[in-house]
Amino acid sequence: MRSKLSILLLLIHCLGVAAAAQDPAKRQLVMQISNGGFVAFRSETPGAKSTPDSNSLAALLYSQAFAGNNRIIHRVLTDAQNNVVFGYDLWINADPIGKKFSLAVLPADEAFRRTFLKDYTPTRTNASFATFPKSTSPQMLDDGDAVSLDLLVNSESGVRIVDVVSVTFDRATLREGYLESAPKDFTLDAVALSMKNYSLTINGNLVGKSKSSIGCEGALLWFYVPERGRFIFSLVPREGYNFAKVAVLDGNRIEFTVDGERYEWLSSASILPSGGTWNLWVLRDTDYVPMFGATLIPPRSTQKGPNVFEKIEGALANRGAEVTFNLPGRSGSSKSTTAVPQRVMVGGADSMENLLPKSAP
C-alpha cells in the first residue's frame, strides 16, 4: 500500500525544541530510526497552482529533525532567520521482521522547546511557536507508506503547508521516489553559491547583517536594499537579461561599485565551494518589490516586527493573493495597525526564470 493519508489540523500552542539535521523544507530530509528503517520528511504546498507564487511557500521554510529518547523524533520548521514556524514530535517504532511501522504524532516537548530556543535562537528564549494541540493514537503503516500532516491551513483559500512523513526499510526507495527532476547535463548552474552569517556595507557603512547559519544558496544570489533595488549575481552572463560584469567574488567577499557607491557583501564561509577569485556578473533590478514589504500589524508595545505567519501572509499578498491563517488568539481586522518599514533582504535561486521575466527584445 503506497500512500495512507491522515490529516491533522493546526492549533497554536507553546512548545520547544533541540538538534541534528537541517535542509530547505521543499527537499526531502531522511533520518534513520533507532530500531531499524528510515523516516523521511518533506514539506509541500498542495493547491499552490490556484494561488499566485504560493509555490514559494515551502521554499521559505527550512527543515530540521532531531533524534530524541524513547523512539521520539523532534520535527521543526523554521524560516531563514531561525524563527520557528511549526514543531511537533513523532513517536515511531519499526518492526523489521513484520515490515511494519507504528507511528504517533505528539505536541512538541516543552523541555526540547526550551533547549532549541536556547541553543539555536538565543535572543528569543521565551518565544512560543505552533504545534499540534494533542497526541494521536498510534497507527500501523506498511513499508513505503506515507502520512500527510497539515501544519498550516486556510479554510477559505485552500492554501496549506503540509508535512509528508514517509517510512521504509529501503532507503533507496525514498531516493527514487523523490527525484525533483529528470537527470540533466552538468552546467555552471549546478555550482551553488552560498552566503552565510552575512554583512552588507555601502561605502563602509553597515546596512544589513544576519547571524543565520542557514543563509541562502543557489546558482544565483541576490540582495535587496530599500531605495536602491535588488542586485542579482551570476558566475556567467544570462541570455535575455541585462547582466554586467562589474563585480568580483574573492573567497568570502563580493565587491562592486554602482552609481559611485561601493558595495561589499561578506560571508562567514567561502561563497564558492572551491574558493578562488572570479569575475561576477550583476543585474540591477530597480523595479523589484520585496515579498516581505511593509506589513501591517497590530500595535503592541512588546512586538518588534511581524511574526512568521504575518510574513507568509504578506508574501502572498504582494503576489496578489489575500490569505489569512485562522489561528487562535490572533486579533481581528477591526483594530488599528502599524506599518513595519522595509529592510535589507537576501536570497538565492537556481534559475533566472524563478526571479525575473526575460527582458523584451
C-alpha positions as CSV (number, residue, x, y, z in Angstrom):
1,M,0.0,0.0,0.0
2,R,1.8,3.1,-1.3
3,S,0.1,6.0,0.5
4,K,-2.0,6.3,3.6
5,L,-3.0,9.8,4.3
6,S,-4.0,11.2,7.7
7,I,-4.7,14.9,8.1
8,L,-4.3,16.8,11.4
9,L,-5.4,20.4,11.8
10,L,-3.4,23.2,13.3
11,L,-3.9,25.0,16.6
12,I,-1.4,27.3,18.4
13,H,0.3,26.0,21.5
14,C,3.5,27.0,23.4
15,L,6.3,24.4,22.9
16,G,10.0,23.8,22.4
17,V,13.0,22.3,20.5
18,A,17.0,20.7,20.3
19,A,19.3,19.5,17.1
20,A,20.6,17.0,14.3
21,A,19.6,17.5,10.6
22,Q,18.6,20.6,8.6
23,D,17.7,21.4,4.9
24,P,15.4,23.5,2.8
25,A,11.9,22.2,3.6
26,K,11.0,21.6,0.0
27,R,13.7,19.0,-0.2
28,Q,13.4,15.6,1.5
29,L,15.1,15.1,4.8
30,V,15.9,11.4,5.8
31,M,16.7,10.1,9.2
32,Q,17.4,6.6,10.4
33,I,15.0,5.1,13.0
34,S,16.7,3.8,16.2
35,N,15.4,0.2,15.9
36,G,15.6,-0.1,12.1
37,G,14.3,1.5,8.9
38,F,14.1,5.1,7.8
39,V,11.7,8.1,8.0
40,A,11.6,11.0,5.5
41,F,10.1,14.4,5.9
42,R,9.2,16.7,3.0
43,S,7.1,19.9,3.1
44,E,4.7,20.7,0.3
45,T,2.0,23.3,-0.6
46,P,-1.0,21.5,-2.1
47,G,-3.3,23.7,-4.0
48,A,-0.5,26.1,-4.9
49,K,-1.5,26.3,-8.6
50,S,-4.5,28.4,-7.7
51,T,-2.6,31.0,-5.7
52,P,0.0,33.3,-7.3
53,D,3.5,32.4,-6.2
54,S,2.3,30.1,-3.4
55,N,4.7,27.5,-4.7
56,S,7.4,29.6,-3.0
57,L,5.9,29.0,0.5
58,A,7.7,25.7,1.1
59,A,10.9,27.3,-0.2
60,L,10.6,29.9,2.5
61,L,11.0,27.3,5.2
62,Y,13.9,25.2,6.5
63,S,13.6,21.6,7.7
64,Q,15.1,20.2,10.9
65,A,14.8,16.9,12.6
66,F,16.4,15.7,15.9
67,A,16.7,12.3,17.4
68,G,15.3,12.2,20.9
69,N,14.9,9.5,23.5
70,N,12.3,6.6,23.6
71,R,11.9,6.5,19.8
72,I,11.0,10.1,19.6
73,I,12.0,12.4,16.7
74,H,11.6,16.1,17.2
75,R,10.5,17.9,14.0
76,V,10.9,21.7,13.5
77,L,10.3,24.0,10.6
78,T,12.0,27.5,10.7
79,D,12.4,30.5,8.4
80,A,15.7,31.8,7.2
81,Q,16.1,33.9,10.4
82,N,15.6,30.8,12.6
83,N,12.1,31.9,13.6
84,V,10.2,28.7,14.4
85,V,7.1,28.2,12.2
86,F,5.9,24.9,13.5
87,G,7.2,22.0,15.6
88,Y,6.0,18.6,16.7
89,D,7.2,15.2,18.0
90,L,6.9,11.9,16.2
91,W,7.0,8.6,18.0
92,I,7.9,5.8,15.6
93,N,8.6,2.2,16.2
94,A,9.9,-0.2,13.4
95,D,9.3,-3.9,13.2
96,P,12.0,-5.2,10.7
97,I,10.6,-8.8,10.9
98,G,7.0,-7.9,10.1
99,K,8.0,-5.0,7.9
100,K,5.6,-2.7,9.8
101,F,5.9,0.7,11.5
102,S,3.9,2.2,14.4
103,L,3.6,5.9,14.3
104,A,2.0,8.6,16.5
105,V,2.1,12.4,16.4
106,L,2.6,14.4,19.6
107,P,2.8,18.0,20.6
108,A,6.3,19.3,20.8
109,D,8.0,18.5,24.1
110,E,8.4,21.6,26.4
111,A,11.9,20.6,27.5
112,F,13.0,20.2,23.9
113,R,11.5,23.6,23.0
114,R,13.5,25.4,25.7
115,T,16.7,23.7,24.6
116,F,16.2,24.5,21.0
117,L,15.4,28.2,21.7
118,K,18.4,28.5,23.9
119,D,20.9,26.8,21.5
120,Y,19.5,28.0,18.2
121,T,17.6,31.2,18.9
122,P,19.3,32.6,22.0
123,T,17.7,36.0,21.5
124,R,14.2,34.5,21.7
125,T,14.4,32.1,24.6
126,N,10.9,32.9,25.9
127,A,9.3,32.7,22.4
128,S,6.4,30.3,21.7
129,F,5.6,28.5,18.4
130,A,2.9,26.4,16.9
131,T,2.4,22.7,17.5
132,F,-0.4,20.2,17.4
133,P,-2.9,20.5,20.3
134,K,-2.9,16.8,21.4
135,S,-1.4,13.4,20.6
136,T,-2.8,11.0,18.1
137,S,-3.3,7.3,18.7
138,P,-0.6,5.1,17.2
139,Q,-1.4,3.8,13.7
140,M,0.2,1.0,11.8
141,L,1.9,1.7,8.5
142,D,3.3,-0.7,5.9
143,D,6.8,-0.5,4.4
144,G,6.7,2.5,1.9
145,D,3.5,4.2,3.4
146,A,3.2,7.9,4.0
147,V,1.3,10.1,6.4
148,S,0.3,13.7,5.4
149,L,0.1,16.3,8.3
150,D,-1.5,19.7,7.7
151,L,0.6,22.2,9.6
152,L,-0.9,25.5,8.4
153,V,-4.4,25.5,6.9
154,N,-6.6,28.3,5.4
155,S,-10.1,27.0,5.1
156,E,-11.2,29.8,2.7
157,S,-8.3,29.8,0.1
158,G,-7.3,26.2,0.5
159,V,-3.7,27.1,0.9
160,R,-1.9,24.6,3.1
161,I,1.7,23.8,4.3
162,V,1.8,20.0,4.6
163,D,4.4,17.7,6.1
164,V,4.6,14.4,4.3
165,V,6.2,11.7,6.5
166,S,7.3,8.5,4.7
167,V,8.6,5.3,6.2
168,T,10.6,2.4,4.7
169,F,13.2,-0.2,5.3
170,D,14.9,0.5,2.0
171,R,16.4,4.0,1.8
172,A,16.9,3.7,-2.0
173,T,13.1,3.8,-2.5
174,L,12.9,7.1,-0.8
175,R,15.6,8.5,-3.0
176,E,14.0,7.2,-6.2
177,G,10.5,8.4,-5.2
178,Y,11.6,12.0,-4.6
179,L,13.7,12.9,-7.7
180,E,12.9,16.6,-8.1
181,S,13.6,16.5,-11.9
182,A,14.9,14.3,-14.7
183,P,18.7,13.9,-14.9
184,K,20.4,16.6,-16.9
185,D,23.8,17.6,-18.2
186,F,26.2,19.4,-15.9
187,T,26.3,23.2,-16.3
188,L,27.5,26.1,-14.2
189,D,24.0,26.4,-12.8
190,A,24.8,23.2,-10.9
191,V,27.5,25.1,-9.0
192,A,25.9,26.6,-5.9
193,L,27.0,30.0,-4.4
194,S,26.2,30.4,-0.8
195,M,26.1,33.3,1.7
196,K,26.0,32.6,5.5
197,N,26.2,34.9,8.5
198,Y,26.5,37.8,6.1
199,S,27.2,41.5,6.5
200,L,26.5,44.1,3.8
201,T,28.1,47.6,3.7
202,I,27.7,50.5,1.3
203,N,30.7,52.9,1.3
204,G,31.9,51.3,4.5
205,N,28.6,51.8,6.3
206,L,26.8,48.6,7.6
207,V,23.3,48.4,6.1
208,G,22.4,44.7,6.6
209,K,23.6,41.8,8.8
210,S,22.5,38.3,9.7
211,K,23.8,35.7,12.1
212,S,21.8,32.8,10.4
213,S,24.0,29.8,9.8
214,I,21.4,28.6,7.2
215,G,21.9,31.6,4.9
216,C,21.0,31.3,1.2
217,E,22.4,29.5,-1.7
218,G,21.8,28.8,-5.4
219,A,23.3,29.3,-8.9
220,L,22.3,32.9,-8.4
221,L,22.5,35.1,-5.2
222,W,20.7,38.4,-4.6
223,F,20.2,41.1,-2.1
224,Y,17.7,43.9,-1.9
225,V,18.3,47.4,-0.4
226,P,15.4,49.8,0.0
227,E,15.5,52.8,-2.4
228,R,18.4,51.1,-4.3
229,G,16.7,48.0,-5.6
230,R,17.7,44.3,-6.0
231,F,21.1,43.2,-7.2
232,I,21.4,39.7,-8.7
233,F,24.8,37.9,-9.0
234,S,25.8,35.2,-11.5
235,L,29.1,33.5,-12.5
236,V,28.1,33.8,-16.2
237,P,26.0,36.2,-18.3
238,R,22.4,35.2,-18.9
239,E,20.8,35.4,-22.3
240,G,17.8,37.8,-22.3
241,Y,18.9,39.6,-19.2
242,N,21.0,42.8,-18.9
243,F,23.8,41.5,-16.7
244,A,27.1,43.5,-16.5
245,K,30.5,42.2,-15.4
246,V,31.1,44.7,-12.7
247,A,31.7,42.6,-9.5
248,V,34.5,40.5,-8.1
249,L,34.0,37.3,-6.0
250,D,37.0,36.8,-3.8
251,G,36.8,33.9,-1.3
252,N,34.0,35.0,1.1
253,R,33.5,38.5,-0.3
254,I,31.6,40.1,-3.2
255,E,32.6,43.6,-4.1
256,F,31.4,46.1,-6.8
257,T,30.6,49.7,-7.4
258,V,27.4,51.1,-8.8
259,D,26.4,54.8,-9.2
260,G,29.6,55.8,-7.3
261,E,28.7,53.6,-4.3
262,R,30.9,50.8,-3.2
263,Y,29.1,47.6,-2.1
264,E,30.8,44.8,0.0
265,W,28.9,41.6,0.8
266,L,30.8,39.4,3.3
267,S,30.0,35.7,4.2
268,S,31.3,33.8,7.2
269,A,32.4,31.0,4.8
270,S,33.7,30.7,1.2
271,I,30.9,31.7,-1.3
272,L,32.1,29.1,-3.8
273,P,32.9,25.6,-2.6
274,S,36.3,25.7,-4.3
275,G,37.1,29.3,-3.2
276,G,39.2,31.5,-5.5
277,T,38.8,34.9,-7.1
278,W,36.3,35.3,-10.0
279,N,34.6,37.9,-12.1
280,L,30.9,38.2,-11.3
281,W,28.0,39.4,-13.4
282,V,25.4,41.7,-11.8
283,L,21.9,42.6,-12.8
284,R,20.3,45.6,-11.0
285,D,16.5,45.2,-10.7
286,T,15.2,48.6,-9.7
287,D,11.6,47.5,-10.2
288,Y,11.8,44.7,-7.6
289,V,9.0,44.7,-4.9
290,P,10.1,42.6,-1.9
291,M,7.9,39.7,-0.9
292,F,8.1,40.9,2.7
293,G,7.5,44.6,2.3
294,A,5.8,47.0,4.7
295,T,3.4,44.8,6.6
296,L,0.5,45.9,8.8
297,I,0.4,44.5,12.3
298,P,-1.5,45.3,15.5
299,P,0.3,47.9,17.6
300,R,1.7,46.1,20.7
301,S,4.3,47.6,23.0
302,T,6.2,44.3,23.1
303,Q,6.1,43.4,19.4
304,K,9.2,44.5,17.4
305,G,8.1,43.2,14.0
306,P,5.8,40.9,12.1
307,N,5.7,37.3,13.2
308,V,6.3,34.3,10.9
309,F,2.6,33.8,10.0
310,E,2.2,37.5,9.1
311,K,5.3,37.3,6.9
312,I,3.9,34.4,5.0
313,E,0.6,36.3,4.5
314,G,2.5,39.3,3.4
315,A,4.4,37.3,0.9
316,L,1.2,36.1,-0.7
317,A,-0.4,39.5,-0.6
318,N,2.4,41.0,-2.5
319,R,1.7,38.5,-5.2
320,G,-2.0,39.3,-5.5
321,A,-3.4,36.7,-3.1
322,E,-5.3,37.5,0.2
323,V,-4.7,34.8,2.7
324,T,-5.1,34.9,6.5
325,F,-4.2,31.9,8.6
326,N,-7.1,31.4,11.1
327,L,-5.1,30.9,14.3
328,P,-6.4,31.1,17.9
329,G,-5.5,34.3,19.7
330,R,-4.9,36.5,16.7
331,S,-6.6,39.9,16.7
332,G,-9.3,40.9,14.4
333,S,-9.0,43.2,11.4
334,S,-11.0,46.0,13.2
335,K,-8.0,47.0,15.3
336,S,-5.7,49.8,14.3
337,T,-2.5,48.8,12.5
338,T,1.1,50.0,12.1
339,A,3.4,49.7,9.1
340,V,6.7,47.9,9.5
341,P,9.5,49.5,7.4
342,Q,11.2,47.6,4.6
343,R,14.6,46.2,5.3
344,V,17.6,44.6,3.5
345,M,16.7,41.1,2.1
346,V,18.8,38.4,0.6
347,G,18.1,35.2,-1.3
348,G,19.2,32.5,-3.8
349,A,17.7,30.8,-6.8
350,D,18.5,28.0,-9.3
351,S,17.4,29.9,-12.4
352,M,16.6,33.4,-13.6
353,E,13.1,32.4,-14.5
354,N,12.4,32.0,-10.8
355,L,13.5,35.6,-10.2
356,L,12.6,37.8,-13.1
357,P,10.9,37.5,-16.6
358,K,13.2,38.0,-19.6
359,S,13.7,41.5,-20.9
360,A,11.8,42.4,-24.0
361,P,14.0,42.1,-27.2
